[in-house]
């Protein structure tokens, strides 16, 4: 399969996701504009209020109430989040220290009971020792026909998705994780952005409280390539502006089309360097997402972390007692998504993403960031789990 959603572009009114009970119409035809894809989603009545399901059950989730989107969506190049190499001689922050930095205690685990967290990343290996014992992980991927399906395959060997899952479940160990593996084309920067929209729609249909999107654009890094010709920098800027238009459109689509839309959490990006703080990459920079920057092991803003953050979280962490590392704003975003699940459990929130976002930001701690960072780099401060009842 050359592109995980190539079939959607040819199917007209075939569904953006499918199960026995529900089919939602998605018309993905080539549109005008900047290499755009035009979406026309057929209107539906909002679903009735959902009743809670047992945590072990696989619920088909709420339907998506859709609207028609009267504009073309540009197609930016997409990448799965880039790995971050460790500094020479530096080890990750121990599990106990980074959990302490966000205020977590073992008593918090009960707040995640019955919550659902979505993850968009590489494939997750459900047998990995990094995942807590008894973890409930439901996995999805694109089938050969381009539509979402349950995934029974092993992980893809890249570990990034598994490490994201481990970070989420370290904070919210009793949550049910719904992990969607993006197509391999994303690793080459060739994946259709429509795949990301379909993945988020499918996870929203599953009734998740929050979605951690660990797939980001790295186009903005082209702004500061010291050896690039001015024309290349201008092309990078044009591409970045096209991405902004695309994700604003996606944000409008999600905000108006999905009943009880989940909160989106995404890392700001990993391409800054000393003296050059890049702006947040997509999708963190738009569509109402919570943009999360990364802290290093000394609790200072990491040199690679982009600006434009709403929150920061530890970004150089050990996932187990053996020191298995996870570095980058993807780690920070996964930790924040786990904290969001605890807030949803503490407040009894179902689908109130604005209230959930407000509590995350209002309870962040600036005093837990080392030094005197720019507010654009740290936002409200270090994400915190909720106080215990």
CORZIWO-V718262 format. One record per residue. RES is the residue in one small letter. NEAR is the number of other C-alpha atoms within 8 Angstrom. Layout:
BEGIN
res:near
RES:NEAR
RES:NEAR
END
This chain:
BEGIN
res:near
x:4
x:5
x:9
x:17
x:13
x:9
x:10
x:14
x:11
x:8
x:9
x:10
x:7
x:11
x:10
x:14
x:11
x:11
x:7
x:4
x:5
x:7
x:10
x:12
x:10
x:14
x:14
x:13
x:10
x:8
x:10
x:9
x:8
x:9
x:9
x:12
x:14
x:15
x:14
x:11
x:12
x:10
x:8
x:8
x:5
x:8
x:10
x:4
x:4
x:6
x:4
x:4
x:6
x:6
x:8
x:5
x:6
x:5
x:6
x:8
x:7
x:11
x:9
x:13
x:12
x:11
x:12
x:9
x:9
x:7
x:6
x:12
x:15
x:13
x:13
x:11
x:11
x:14
x:15
x:13
x:10
x:6
x:7
x:7
x:5
x:7
x:5
x:4
x:4
x:6
x:5
x:12
x:10
x:11
x:12
x:6
x:8
x:11
x:11
x:9
x:11
x:11
x:8
x:11
x:8
x:5
x:6
x:11
x:13
x:7
x:11
x:14
x:10
x:10
x:13
x:13
x:16
x:14
x:14
x:16
x:15
x:14
x:15
x:14
x:11
x:9
x:5
x:7
x:5
x:9
x:13
x:10
x:4
x:4
x:11
x:9
x:9
x:10
x:12
x:12
x:12
x:14
x:9
x:7
x:7
x:11
x:14
x:13
x:9
x:8
x:8
x:5
x:4
x:8
x:11
x:9
x:4
x:7
x:12
x:9
x:13
x:16
x:12
x:13
x:14
x:12
x:13
x:14
x:15
x:11
x:12
x:15
x:11
x:13
x:15
x:13
x:13
x:14
x:15
x:15
x:14
x:15
x:11
x:8
x:11
x:13
x:9
x:8
x:10
x:10
x:16
x:14
x:10
x:8
x:12
x:10
x:9
x:10
x:12
x:10
x:12
x:11
x:13
x:12
x:12
x:10
x:10
x:14
x:15
x:14
x:16
x:14
x:13
x:13
x:10
x:15
x:14
x:11
x:11
x:12
x:10
x:11
x:10
x:7
x:8
x:4
x:4
x:9
x:6
x:6
x:7
x:9
x:13
x:9
x:8
x:12
x:10
x:8
x:10
x:10
x:8
x:12
x:12
x:11
x:10
x:12
x:12
x:10
x:10
x:10
x:11
x:9
x:10
x:9
x:8
x:9
x:10
x:12
x:12
x:8
x:11
x:13
x:13
x:11
x:17
x:15
x:16
x:19
x:16
x:12
x:10
x:13
x:8
x:7
x:4
x:7
x:11
x:11
x:9
x:13
x:14
x:12
x:11
x:16
x:12
x:11
x:12
x:6
x:12
x:13
x:16
x:18
x:22
x:17
x:17
x:11
x:11
x:6
x:10
x:11
x:14
x:9
x:7
x:12
x:18
x:17
x:13
x:13
x:16
x:14
x:16
x:16
x:15
x:15
x:17
x:15
x:15
x:14
x:15
x:8
x:8
x:5
x:10
x:8
x:9
x:12
x:14
x:15
x:15
x:13
x:17
x:17
x:18
x:14
x:13
x:13
x:14
x:15
x:14
x:12
x:17
x:15
x:14
x:13
x:13
x:11
x:6
x:6
x:9
x:7
x:9
x:10
x:11
x:7
x:7
x:13
x:10
x:8
x:9
x:12
x:12
x:7
x:9
x:12
x:11
x:9
x:6
x:9
x:14
x:10
x:5
x:5
x:10
x:6
x:7
x:9
x:12
x:18
x:11
x:13
x:15
x:15
x:15
x:13
x:11
x:9
x:4
x:6
x:3
END
